[in-house]
Amino acid sequence: MSRILITSALPYINGVKHLGNMVGSMLPADVYARFQRARGHEVLCICATDEHGTPAELAALEAGQDVATYCAEQHQIQKDIGVRFGFSWDYFGRSSSPENRELTQHFCEKLDEAGLIEERVDEQVYSVDDGRFLPDRYIVGTCPKCGYENARGDQCENCTSVLDPVDLIDARSAISGGVNLEVRASRHLYLLQSKMVDRLRAWIDSKTDWPVLVTSIARKWLDEGLHDRCITRDLDWGIPVSRPGFENKVFYVWFDAPIEYIGATREWADEAPGSRDWKSWWYGEAAQDVRYVQFMGKDNVPFHSIGFPTTLLGSGEPWKVVDYIKGFNWLTYYGGKFSTSQKRGVFMDQALEILPADYWRYYLMANAPEGSDASFTWEHFAGTINKDLADVLGNFVNRTLRFTKSKFGEAVPDGGMPGAAEANLIKELDARLEAYTQHFERMEFRKAVAELRAIWASGNEYLTVAEPWAKFKQDRDAAAIGVRTGINLIRLFALLSQPVIPTISGKMLEALGVSGDDAAWPTGPAAALLEALKPGHPFTVPDVLVQKIEDAQVAEWTARFGGA
């Protein structure tokens, strides 16, 4: 049994996340965690809300709440939605926790002792009306490139141009709308990443099994010259900087957010004092036998392949550093970006309003943006659900169990011996089971789900050859072996499908009366797996597992959420 630590990029606190956020981090992390647990490994799956930074303050301001109240409410909303999506986190923490505060301050001290922290004076925009320095995102104005009137001081969302606050025309405070702005000096802490380039490059070069997407992004940052990074901000909301002269400053969100992976693990341990050891997952010799896997979209790769490792390695302490980063490209919405601020695309709460979680889980994993960006369209979504989940899997389950009940009763029938059809099925399944498992081990999710669908399809092909409905009138035993094999295939399909579609799988197992140890990951040759449920084992016929999506629904949702 291995110990596997799994983290996904922390969802930001400013509202419910969209499908693109989910498929690039939280969903594949959960699928992988479920797979490894089913295989018998000790898994710790950690996530949390990322609660600091300018957008949190602006979102709270827009909501008419103080930022602490806003973050507490949004944390609970995001946690509840994650649970409804079936995310099997061991703990879902908060980056504003006391544990993360203590750890962030500790890392700053250790990095300072290692000579990797330096004080520098920067020039920043100060709002006289607000009586505070304004981070780039707190400054809005007209974009000099495209004329968009609500461009931020760091980037224009309309034309994506990278900006400096002084570039903006008619710049104003996003807090008060005041235009009385001036440039003032402000002292900040810098993390000297430039001193870590050689060590980081050697570390990245040792990761020969990482996706090219991840290593190419990391090397690009190193090759272009790794700049020292300012890790403090002139804000009220955040983790205080425990350093004389910095009493009115907090740590930059991208410094403290990754540390929350450790912080959330401490929160998990503190929830059950004395029974959980967080350090064995993260620190010292005990953590070296842990395999640590991270999941994230490609925009987060630099912070996890460069920034967070700089913190951990630079501290000089024996912290566990990631073993494998699974990076994803973008999921687009009809070829355009999902947007939280512009509310473009489907968001997690909206998705659950219209369809069960497993529909989304299956589609997103079957079309995970691994090798390249992937585009969500309602037409493709409906086609995938109808063809794969309804026609291939759902139809197989319902027609097998309904026919068996009508001809043999509600128990696995006896009689008949395996023949050529069963031998061919077993040969195919042996090969596919091995391929399916290996795809999951390598975190090749699209390939894994394609293999899962092929396994379901093999059952339908078997029934076409076995023809129990045609043989029943002339040869009861021949029909019996056909449906007995079919019922055992349902059990096998359910067990293999659990990581991806846990609710549908649970309904299949419940119909077969399978639970506990009998619901563990299937191992051994297919011949034995197809004899797991013996003659006389009772079953029930479930309701239709997967309702097809109608054309009228596609039209309705396209009109509601936008289309091409």
N, C-alpha and C positions, 0 to 999 in steps of 0.2 A: 504494500500500500504506500502510495506517494502522498506527500503533503503539497498541495497546490494552492497558492495565493493568487486570487483573481481580483483585479480592479478595473473599473471602466472610468473614462473621463467623467469628471463630476459635472452633472447638469447645472447650468447657471440658474440662479434663483429668480431671475426676472420673468416669470411666467412659465406656463406649461410648454414642454418641448414638442417639436414637430417630428414627423416620421424620420426625417433625415438625421436628426440628432440621435434618435433611438437606434436606428439600424447601424450607426457607426460606432456605438459604444455599449449602451446598456443591454440591448437585446442579444448580440453575439456573446457578451460576457455571461449572460444568464444561460444561454444554450450550451456553451462550453462547460459551465459549472454543473449544469444538470447532467451532461454527458459523463463528466469525470466522477461525480458522485455515484451515478448508476454503475460505473465501472468499479466502485468499491474504494475510491481514493478519499483521503481526508481533504476537504475543500473548504476554504474560507473565502467567500465572495463579499467584497466590500465596495460600497459606494457612499456618496454623500452629496448634499447640496453645496455648491460653491457660492458663498454668500457675501463676499466682500467686493470692493471696487465701485467705480463710478456708476455703472448701470443699475446696481442695486439701489443706490441712493436716489437716482432719477426715477426709477420705477416706483419706489415708495412715495416720492414726492407727487408723482402723477396719481397714485392711488389715494393720496391724502392721509397717509399713515406715517408714523415714525418708522425708521428703517428696521429697527429690531422687531417690532410687531409685524411688519410686512414680511420679513424673512421667516419668522416663526410660522406664519400662516402659509406661505408659499412652500416651505419645507414639508409641511403636513400634506398639502395638496399633491406635491410631486411624489411623496412617498405612497400615498393612497393610490394614485394612478399607476405607479409602478407595480404595486401589489395586484391591482386588477389586471395588469398585463401579464401576471404570472412570474414577475421577477423574483427569484428565490434568494434575495440578498441574505447573508448572515447578519449584516448590519448596514443600516442606511443612516449615516451620521450627518453632522453639520460642521462646516469649516469654521463657524463662529464658536465652537465648543471650547471650554477651558482647556481640554487636552491639547487641542491644536494650538492654542495660544502659547502654552508652555513649551511645546515642541518647537514652534517657529522661533521663539525667542532663544531657545537653547541652540538651534542650528546657527543663528546669527552670531552668537557668542563663539561657537566653535570655529566657524569660518573666519571670524575676526582673529582668533588665536592662531589660525593657520596662515594669516597674512593675506586673506582673500577678500577683506572688506576695506573699503577706503571712503573717506568723507570727501565730497566734492560740492562745489557751489554751482547751481544751475540758475538760469534765468527763466522765470515762469510768469504766466499771466495772472495778475491779481485783480480781483473785482472789489473796487472801493465800496460799491453798494452792498455787497454781501459780506465784506470784511474777511475775505478768505482767498487763498490761491485757488485757481480753477484748473483741474486736470483737463486735458485736451477735450474730452468728451463733454465737459461742462460748458464748452464754448461753442456756440452755434452762429451761423451766418450764411451769407450767400457764397456758393462755390465759385471761385474765379474761373474754373474750367467749363462748367456747364450751366451755371446760373441757378442751380437748385438752392432754394432759399433756406433750407433747414439742414445744411451740411454741418457735420461735426468738425471739431478742431483737429481730429486725427485722420478722418477719412470722409469722403462724400459718398453716402450710401447710394446716391442716384447714378453717378458715373464711375464709382469705385476709386477715384483718384486719391492717392495718399496726400494728406495736407499737413500744414503746420498752422497753428492757430492764427499766426500773423498774416497768413495768406487770405483769410476770410474777409469778405466785404461786409461791412456793417455788422461786425462781430458783436455778440451780446452774450450775457450770462444765461445759461440754460436754467438756472435756479430762479432768478428774479427778473430776467429780461433786461437787466441794467446794462448800459453801454459804457459806463465809466470804468474802463479797463486800462491797466498799465502793466508794464513789465517790471518785475522785482526779482531780487536775488533770493534763493532759498537753498539751504544746505541739505544734502541727501547722502544716503549710503549707497555705494556701488559694489556689486558682486563682481570680482575681477575674474570673469570667465576666460579672459585672454590668457591667463596663467595656466589654464587647465587644458589648452588645446591639444597638446601632445598626448596627455593622458586620455582625454576623451576620444581622440582619433584611434589610439591603440585599442581602446575598449570597443568602439564601434567596429573596427576591423576584425575583432574576434567574433563578432556575431554573424557568422557565415550563413546561418539558417534563417535570418530575418527576412521579411519581405523586402523586395527591391524598393518599393514605395517608401519604406521607412528609412532604410540605409541611404538612399539617394537624397532624401530631404536632410538627414543629419549631416551627410558629407558636404552638401551644398552650403549649409551654414558654416561649417568649418573652413571650407575652401574659400568662401567669400570674405573670411576674416571675422573671427568671433569677437564681438564687441562686449565690453564690460556693461553690466546691466544695472540700472537704477532699481533698487528694491524697496524704496520708501516713497510715500506719497503724502501730500498735504491734505489729508482728509480726516474726518471725525470717526467714520465707521470703518473698523478694521482692527487688526491686532496691533496693540501699541508697541512702539519701539522702546525697549528698555535700555536707553542710553542717554546720558546727560546731554541736554541741548536738543533732544528730539522728542520732548514731551508732547508736542502737538502734532506728531506725525504717526502714521501707521505703515505697516508693511504692504508692499505692492501685492495685489491679489495673486499674480502669477508666481510669487515667491511662496506664499502660505498655502495656496490651494493644493499643490501636489503633496505637501507635507501632511495634508488632511487624510491621505491614505493611511498613514501611520496613526494620525489622530483618531480616525474613525475606528481603527482596530483597538486603540486604547479605550475608546468609548464603549465598544463591544465588551471588552474585558471588565471595565468598571461597572457595567450593567449587572454582572454576576461576580462580585468580588470573591476571590479565592478559588474560583472554579475555571477561570480562563487565563491563559498566559499569553499576553500580546507580544512579549519580547521574543518568544520562541519563533514567531513568524517574521520578525524584523531585525533582530539584533543579536550579534555574537555568533558563536559556533553553532548553536542550536538552529539558527535560521539558514545555515548554509545548505541544509538538505531540502529546503523549500524550493519549489519551482514557482517563480513569480511571473505572471503573465498579465500584460496590460492591453486594454482595448480602447481604441480612439479613432476619431476622424483625422484626416491628414493635416488639418490646421493645428491640431494639438501635438503633432509629432515633435516639433522642435523643443517644446517645453519639457517633453518626457525623455527625449533622446539626448538633449543637451542641458537644459536648465535644471531639472530635478537631479540627474546624475551628478552635476556639478556640486549641488548642495550635499548630496550623500557622500560622494567620494571626497570632496573637499573638506568635509568635517573632520577627517582623520579618524573617524570612529567606524566600527565594523557593522555598518548598516547593510541590510539586504538591498541589492540593486537589481533592477528588472532583468529577467532572463530572456524574455521574448515580448516584443511589441507587435501586436496585430493592428496595423493601420488600415483604414478604409478611405476610399475616394468618396465623392459626393453622391448622394441620392438627390436628383433634381426633380422638380415638379413640372412636367411637360417641357423639360429642357431648361427651365429657369430655376433660380434659387428659391428654396423655402426661405421664408423670412418671418422671424418673430415680430419685428417691429411693424412690418407691412401686412402681417397676418396673411401671407400667401402660402397656400398649401394646407395640408391636413395636420392637425395637432393631435397629440395623444388622447386628450379627453374627448375630442370630436370623433376620433376613430372609434372609440369604445361606445359612443352614443349610437352608432349606426350598425356595427357588426361586432361579433365576439372577438376576443383577443387573438385566438388561434388563427383566424383568417389572416390577420395582419402579420403575426409571427411567421406563418408559413410563407406568405408572399415575399416578405422582406428578406428572409433568409434564402429563399430560392433565387432572389435577384439582388443579393448583397453586392454593393459596389466595391468589389475587391480589385480586379485587374484594371478597371476603368470606372468612370462615373456611370451611374445607371439612372434611367428616367422613369419616374412614376407617372402612369396614366391610368385613368379609371377603366378604360377599355382593356388594357393589359391585365390590370388587377382582377377584373371580373372574369376574364378568360382563364387566368391561372387558377383561380379558386374553383370555377366550375369544372374545368377539365381535370385538375389534379385532386383536389380535396373531395369534390362531390362525385364526379364520375368514376375516378379510379379507386379512391379509398372508401368513401362513404357508400357507394353502390355495392362494392364487394362485401362489405360488412352486412349491409341490410339484406341483400338478396341471399347470401349464404345462410344467415340465421333464420330468415323468414321461411325459406324453403325447408330447412332442417326441421323447424318447428311443425310445419304443415304435414310433413311426411314421416318424421321419426319421433316427434315430441320434443320437449325442451330439455334434452340431454344429448351428449355426444353419442352417436350410434356405434354399435359394434358391428363386426362382420367385415369381410373383405380383406385383401392383402395388397400391399403396395406393388405397383407394376411399373411399366416403362414410363408412364406419365409422371409418377412420383419420383422415379430415379432421375429423370431429366430436370425436374424442379429442384431436387436436392443439389444436383451438380451446379445449377445456376446460382442457387442461394449461397452455397459455400463460397463461391467466388465473390458474390456481391456483398456478403456480410463482412468479409475481410476488407474489401475496398471501402465500404462505408465507414468502418471503424478507423481505418487509416486516414481517410479524409478528415474526420473529426479530430484525430490526434494532431494532424498538421494544420488544423483550423482553416481548412479549405471548405468554407460553408456552402458555397454554390454547388461545388462538386458533391458534397455530402448530401444535400437535399435532392440533387438530381439522381443520385444513387438510391436514396430512399424512395423516390417516386418509381424508379425502375424496379425496386423490390415489390412495391405495391402492384405494379403492372404485371409482374411475374405471377402473382396470385390470380389475376384476371385471365391471363393467358392459360394458366393451369386449368381453371374451371372450364374454359372454352374447349380444352382437349378432353378433360375428364367427363364432362357432360352429365353430372349426376341427375339433373332434371329429365334428361332424355333416357337415361339408363334405368331409372327407378322402376318403370313398369315391367321391364324384362329381367333385370338383375339387381335385386335389392342390395346385395353385398358390394357390387361395383359402385352403386350410388353412395353407399355408406362410407366407403374409403374416400370417395371424393369430398363429401361434406365434412368428414372427420379431419381430413387434411386441411380443408378450407377453414374450419374453426380454429385449428392450431395455427394457421397462418394469421388469423385475426389477432391471436395472442402475440405472435411474433411481431406483427406490424405495430401493435400498440406499444410493446416494449421498446422497439427501435425508434418510434416516433416521439417518445416522451420528451426528449430535450427540446424539440421544435414545437410540438403542439400538445402540451401537457394536459389540457382540459379534455380535448377529444380523445386522447389516449386513455385518460382516466375513465371516460364513459365506456370505452371499448372493454377495458379490463373489468369494470364493474359489471357489465353485461355478462362477462364470462366467469364472474365470481373469483377473480384472481386478485390477490393482495399480498402484502407482506413480502416474505422472501421469494415467493413465486413471481413477484413483479420486478425482480432484479434484472440487470442487463443480461441479455441472452448470450451464453457462451457455449462452445462445443459445436460439433457438426450439426448441419441442418437436419439430418435424419433424426437425431434425438430431439431436436426442438419441435419437430412435427409430430412427436408422440407425447408431448408434455401433458396434454389434457386427454385422459384416458376415457374409454367408453363408460357411459353412466354419469360423467361430469355434467352438472346442470348448467344451464345458461338462460338468459332472458333476451328478448329482442328489444333493442333500444329504439327510441324515437329516431327519426331521420337525423343522422349525425351532422350533415352539412347541407344547409339550405342553399340552393343556387341563387346567384345574383341575377336579377332580371334587368332587361334593357331599360325599363322605366326607372329603376333605381340608379343606373349609371347616368341617365339623363338628369335626374334630380340632383345627384351629387356633383355632377359637372357644373350645373347651374349654380349650386350653392358655394362650391369651393373654387370655381374657376377651372378652365380647361386650356386647350391649346391656344 
